[in-house]
């Protein structure tokens, strides 16, 4: 008997709870933004350069707008990738939020009419002059949602690109200088491999392996081919010389041990750790690692250099701040975006290992960061930014991930290229 | 009425176990060794998470995830607690899982009473239809549910998630409990009827107490399943103040980089409540069961 009473009590208690919950559920929705609140969302983690810099933008904004409070929420990247269109279709939207650049993300939302057109603001605030043409590509989208032309739907205050991180201590120990040509890099890799060291850290189960492949492809590609690939301006043939060279080189490096075959199952975090612990003297990955390495690597000195021999290099403007169509305080949102582009915020980005959009390195104290910014400017000024390999179709990331893994496991290069071709063609023909 | 239930099963079990211990041959030892290895394999990831959750960051970057910590740092756990507002998430998860497990069990009992004991016509088909709720991938359900929640003004409220999971879990509960109740001893029902009990009375005084073992298991499972749900809460609970534990864990996974130490701390915090719940309720419920059954 007493047992049954306990269960009964428990039931009653939980039912009462759910009743109370129903009551607060109905009141929760009405707390939508009053004119004195600016709702800001982003998904860059605590301690990242972006969070540090954008916190400053919030402070600046609140100083300029007395009486307005900024209500900031840290969202998860996953949540925004999976649900952005559902969230933006509801009344529960932020006034300004970070969102991924690219056709499958911001392009898609702009096509669905869920974002505010920022073209006239870009002119009045002068964003169209602050962002160089290369960086504007990811800010503007055509009515079909294709980047590179049309109206402004977002603004980025930073940039990112792929670069080689190298362990200076290990390079010195083996008497290797910074490679400036592919031949020098190959010689360096051979030397490390002979000493039983895997030269490049890699993660096959994450974005890294496909980025190696893409850099190899870019070494023989042309700007026109990049435009065709990313913006559907012409035919893309995956069996051309550049892609064929890429798969062959990639497999050659695997067989010579320049990239470990068993990295096929690793994640980016593990590959990053392989570089941090000194297991591999090099890692080719995004500039987003710089801040992490600066705080975490204490045992050796390191530096960066651009992928040798390439005039084209993966990179683009960073994630965008966008203003949802249903935002309650658009004018305040524009002011906030403008605050993220000011010199004090840019300086914080630069000093914490991110790449600001401005080319000024004045006041940047860490030489690593100066080098990071200068390398980016080299690319930007020579129109060398080639975006990222997974952008063309919404499912291309998964396709590339699976195909590069097959490649690492010894699948035939031409089969891999055919798989890429069919996924790519399927999507492009669905665009109409 | 308790003829079936007063058989002295525990004593028989004891006897059997005793006999086994005497003749523990090499096969039994082999099984024991295999189980020990299996247990170690199951516990290893947890141990690794626990190690990394309290590892100093400098040591992790220098020696990687497998190194044994040379110091103790609560940085990972405390960073996560603050950034994710974990106390709040914990409360939301308890509330949602608690409501769902009780409501879904109630729903299952009522349905199963009709289907299992009431012998409704076409019950196999009805059960099949119920199971569709479990077979369909949640990605396929999400858009209709989203539109309904928005129309009802429940989008971004815990109530939406409670209703959805009550139905989904209730569907499985109905299926399971119906098959259990379809073998319910008819003598018991007949005896109760002869004593003048109505349908409601038979349900709450006879059927439910006797079926307590199954109901207890359902309750625990529903709680843990709902606790671990990620996709639908991610979609329906947009505001940070409504997030559940698995969704809060997701805030640590950045686009390119995540901090393994904070993630380990978070994983540890996230898995703890379910283990505690399981340990407490599994025992209470099993004991409650026997008391209820013998009456």
Interface residues (C-beta under 8 A of the other chain):
Chain A: X1 X2 X3 X4 X6 X7 X10 X11 X14 X15 X17 X18 X21 X22 X25 X26 X28 X29 X43 X44 X45 X46 X47 X48 X73 X74 X75 X76 X77 X78 X79 X82 X83 X86 X87 X89 X90 X92 X100 X207 X268 X269 X270 X272 X273 X274 X276 X277 X279 X286 X288 X289 X292 X296 X297 X298 X299 X319
Chain B: X57 X58 X60 X61 X62 X63 X64 X65 X79 X83 X95 X98 X99 X102 X103 X106 X146 X150 X153 X154 X155 X156 X157 X158 X159 X160 X162 X209 X231 X234 X235 X238 X239 X240 X242 X247 X250 X251 X252 X253 X254 X255 X256 X257 X258 X259 X260 X284 X287 X288 X291 X292
